Amino acid sequence: MKREWGGIYPAIMVPLNDDYSINEKEFNNYIDWLLKYADKGIAGLVTNGHTGEITGFSNEERAHITKLAADRVKGKVKIVSGVCAEGTFDAINQAKAAEAAGADAILLMPPHLWLRFGIKPEGALKFVKDVASAINIKIFIHLYPSNTKSFYPIDLLLEMCKIPNVVAVKMGTRDMPLYERDVRILREKAPDITLLTCHDENVLSTMIQGVDGALIGFSGCVPELITPLYKAIIIDEDLKEGKKINEKLFAAAQGIYGIGEPTGEAHARMKEFLVQRKVFSSPLMRPPLMPLNQHEIDVVTKALADSGVEKVNLV
């Protein structure tokens, strides 16, 4: 069963000028490149994800980034805009701005204060309901890792999935036994909800658990590897072909993530990967993220060579 919101959703990066402003020309060229894979599995682009440095941009800049993307894709794929706020009122304002900018859905992150102080289940549910009731577009729930205090246990997640405009869950569990169990429960009790892996560092092993696609920054870096993996595993159920593709994908993942989950430093390595592929002209990230040292750059260079992907030559 192919769900409406299934497929590959690259969390796209934002190229910067030397003064840290958005390089709109390179951003548009980057989107055009990714749109070439729209008939191969890319179903949407995610603006203002962690990969897109959401915490480094103001609310006004976030809305502008989403509008740039929506105007560029012209309905060819969906646009999902990240919402990252510490309070409900701010989250609603960001969600409304994303809707006005042309987004088809928001990716609703939990308030980061929960990472330190934890959550009350009823408070988390009300947070999602309040944002949902303020907008007309859809919601992707961003499930944070199970070892964090902002993780939504399965009973709470199922309640969130009952909210009418919740259509998808970005599954970031990062505990494989729990991930597999929860995917099975969601499939049984919330069969209409789209499930997307967000495990950039181990796409294959999380994709085979019965999800509908992936929402990962990595797919905006090596779309020519992620999209055939999606076809092999989710469309054709061809594990042999998927494992073959994963040999190249694993090489790229090692250079960007090692064996860890995505971090700001990994996102910096991903931007360097795009620079070396000649998609972006600069690896600059918004502070406080630091430039890579030469050893880190060399690791990315090796990963690019080992992955076998070619330069794109957009810059």
Number of C-alpha atoms within 10 A of each C-alpha: 7 11 15 13 20 23 27 27 28 28 27 26 29 27 26 20 16 11 9 12 13 16 17 16 9 19 22 18 16 22 18 14 16 22 19 12 16 16 11 17 20 27 22 25 29 28 33 28 25 22 26 23 21 21 17 16 15 10 19 10 15 26 26 16 23 26 21 18 27 24 15 16 18 11 13 13 17 21 28 31 35 30 27 22 20 13 13 15 13 15 24 21 17 23 29 19 22 30 23 14 21 22 28 20 25 28 23 27 22 25 19 15 14 16 15 10 10 14 18 11 16 10 10 19 18 14 20 22 17 15 20 21 13 13 20 13 19 19 27 25 23 23 21 20 17 16 11 13 16 24 21 23 14 15 12 14 20 17 13 21 24 13 15 12 18 22 20 24 24 23 23 21 24 20 11 12 9 14 19 16 13 19 18 16 15 20 16 10 11 16 13 15 22 23 28 28 28 30 24 21 23 20 23 22 13 23 21 18 17 16 21 25 33 30 28 28 25 30 23 26 23 23 21 18 20 27 22 19 27 25 18 19 23 23 16 12 13 13 15 11 15 21 17 12 20 22 13 18 26 21 18 30 25 19 24 30 21 14 11 14 16 20 13 15 17 18 22 25 22 26 27 26 26 25 21 21 21 16 23 26 19 18 21 22 25 18 11 8 14 12 17 15 8 9 9 16 18 13 16 24 17 14 22 24 13 17 21 13 17 13 14 15 11 14 12
